[in-house]
Amino acid sequence: MSAREGIARGTGGRRPHRVGLVCLDAGEKGAARLLLDDLAAATDAYERRAGMGDDAIELLELAGGSAAGVDALVVALSRDAPLCDLPQDARPGTPVYALLTCDSDATGLEAWCRQNGLAWSGALVVERARTLPATWSSPRLGWLRRPVSEGVDALVLALRTGSDAGVIRVRQSLARRAWSALLARLFSARG
């Protein structure tokens, strides 16, 4: 069930107040890091827009820190990131949402959640995420980034309502992939 369906049916879970953000990405501005930064900015924007004030979700970066005391976790993983680096001390039943750059990582992270007594709550899987850094300076809801931004917004909706997100897959059109690949080559040639 998607977050939107869960809200329509009134099946949302408990709204989190403290959300731990964990990023396991090889680069400082790799695709997983960009997705996590976008989710954090979108969450803050929606919380402000809703006038949440003191009840707004508090986002905590858990770089090597403890997950004790958080109501939910958002994990951003690059391809084949080591799950042993994830926090091991979250409360049992803590919902875990994921931002993934590889579809196969969803299965591993879901198994990790079960093994640690956490509640797998869904993921955004972005195919061909390696092209994201080259397009990231374009507008958030512009032609190049719109599918990814809409996927991030769907995950934010699930997070804010405590709903299960399911697995949201972002597949970019052939034209977007071609343009993104061209930009990626141009920017890598400069660097």
QUIJODA-V363141 format. One record per residue. RES is the residue in three letters. SS is DSSP state (h for helix, s for strand, l for the rest). PHI is phi in radians with two decimals (* if undefined). BURIAL is 1 if it has 24 or more other ideal C-beta (glycine too) atoms within 12 Angstrom, else 0. Layout:
res=<RES/RES>
ss=<SS/SS>
phi=<PHI/PHI>
burial=<BURIAL/BURIAL>
This chain:
res=<MET/SER/ALA/ARG/GLU/GLY/ILE/ALA/ARG/GLY/THR/GLY/GLY/ARG/ARG/PRO/HIS/ARG/VAL/GLY/LEU/VAL/CYS/LEU/ASP/ALA/GLY/GLU/LYS/GLY/ALA/ALA/ARG/LEU/LEU/LEU/ASP/ASP/LEU/ALA/ALA/ALA/THR/ASP/ALA/TYR/GLU/ARG/ARG/ALA/GLY/MET/GLY/ASP/ASP/ALA/ILE/GLU/LEU/LEU/GLU/LEU/ALA/GLY/GLY/SER/ALA/ALA/GLY/VAL/ASP/ALA/LEU/VAL/VAL/ALA/LEU/SER/ARG/ASP/ALA/PRO/LEU/CYS/ASP/LEU/PRO/GLN/ASP/ALA/ARG/PRO/GLY/THR/PRO/VAL/TYR/ALA/LEU/LEU/THR/CYS/ASP/SER/ASP/ALA/THR/GLY/LEU/GLU/ALA/TRP/CYS/ARG/GLN/ASN/GLY/LEU/ALA/TRP/SER/GLY/ALA/LEU/VAL/VAL/GLU/ARG/ALA/ARG/THR/LEU/PRO/ALA/THR/TRP/SER/SER/PRO/ARG/LEU/GLY/TRP/LEU/ARG/ARG/PRO/VAL/SER/GLU/GLY/VAL/ASP/ALA/LEU/VAL/LEU/ALA/LEU/ARG/THR/GLY/SER/ASP/ALA/GLY/VAL/ILE/ARG/VAL/ARG/GLN/SER/LEU/ALA/ARG/ARG/ALA/TRP/SER/ALA/LEU/LEU/ALA/ARG/LEU/PHE/SER/ALA/ARG/GLY>
ss=<l/l/h/h/h/h/h/h/h/l/l/l/l/l/l/l/l/s/s/s/s/s/s/s/l/l/l/l/l/l/h/h/h/h/h/h/h/h/h/h/h/h/h/h/h/h/h/h/h/l/l/l/h/h/h/l/l/s/s/s/s/l/l/l/l/l/l/l/l/l/l/s/s/s/s/s/s/l/l/l/l/l/h/h/h/l/l/l/l/l/l/l/l/l/s/s/s/s/s/s/l/l/l/h/h/h/h/h/h/h/h/h/h/h/h/l/l/l/s/s/s/s/s/s/s/s/l/l/h/h/h/h/h/h/h/l/l/l/l/l/l/l/l/l/l/h/h/h/h/h/h/h/h/h/h/h/h/h/h/h/h/l/l/l/l/l/s/s/s/s/l/l/l/h/h/h/h/h/h/h/h/h/h/h/h/h/h/h/h/h/l>
phi=<*/-1.36/-1.05/-1.11/-1.14/-1.08/-1.17/-1.07/-1.57/1.26/-1.83/-1.14/-1.56/-1.48/-1.19/-1.35/-1.93/-2.13/-2.04/-1.51/-1.88/-2.21/-2.16/-2.03/-2.33/-1.14/-1.98/-1.10/-2.10/-1.28/-1.07/-1.12/-1.11/-1.09/-1.11/-1.16/-1.08/-1.15/-1.09/-1.11/-1.14/-1.17/-1.07/-1.03/-1.11/-1.19/-1.15/-1.11/-1.08/-1.42/1.18/-1.25/0.95/-1.21/-1.56/-1.14/-1.13/-1.67/-1.71/-2.10/-1.31/-1.86/-1.08/1.29/-1.66/-1.51/-1.69/-1.13/1.58/-1.67/-1.61/-2.76/-2.14/-2.07/-1.97/-1.89/-2.13/-1.51/-0.95/1.00/-1.18/-1.28/-1.21/-1.15/-1.49/-1.36/-1.06/-1.83/-1.97/-1.26/-1.06/-0.99/1.50/-1.08/-1.21/-2.13/-1.91/-2.32/-2.05/-2.14/-1.82/-2.59/-1.06/-1.18/-1.24/-1.08/-1.12/-1.13/-1.22/-1.09/-1.11/-1.05/-1.07/-1.03/-1.08/-1.74/1.25/-1.77/-1.69/-1.12/-2.08/2.02/-2.67/-1.81/-1.94/-1.84/-1.27/0.94/-1.18/-1.07/-1.50/-1.02/-0.97/-1.23/-1.82/-1.22/-1.43/-1.33/-1.00/-0.97/-1.87/-1.36/-1.00/-1.31/-1.81/-0.90/-1.02/-1.20/-1.10/-1.15/-1.13/-1.08/-1.09/-1.13/-1.20/-1.07/-1.04/-1.08/-1.07/-1.13/-1.81/1.24/-1.62/-1.39/-1.56/1.19/-1.91/-1.72/-1.86/-1.87/-2.00/-1.47/-1.12/-1.03/-1.11/-1.13/-1.11/-1.12/-1.12/-1.09/-1.12/-1.09/-1.09/-1.06/-1.16/-1.09/-1.28/-1.28/-1.20/-1.28/-1.29>
burial=<0/1/1/0/0/1/0/0/0/0/0/1/1/0/1/1/0/1/1/1/1/1/1/1/1/0/0/0/0/1/1/1/1/1/1/1/1/1/1/1/0/1/1/0/0/1/1/0/0/0/0/0/0/0/0/0/1/0/1/1/0/1/0/0/0/0/1/0/0/1/1/1/1/1/1/1/1/1/1/0/1/0/1/0/0/1/1/1/0/1/1/0/0/1/1/1/1/1/1/1/1/1/1/0/1/1/0/1/1/1/0/1/1/0/0/1/0/1/1/1/1/1/1/1/1/1/1/1/1/1/1/1/1/1/1/1/0/0/0/1/0/0/0/1/1/0/1/1/1/1/1/1/1/1/1/1/1/1/1/1/1/1/1/1/1/1/1/1/1/1/0/1/0/0/0/1/1/0/0/1/0/0/1/1/0/0/0/0/0/0/0>
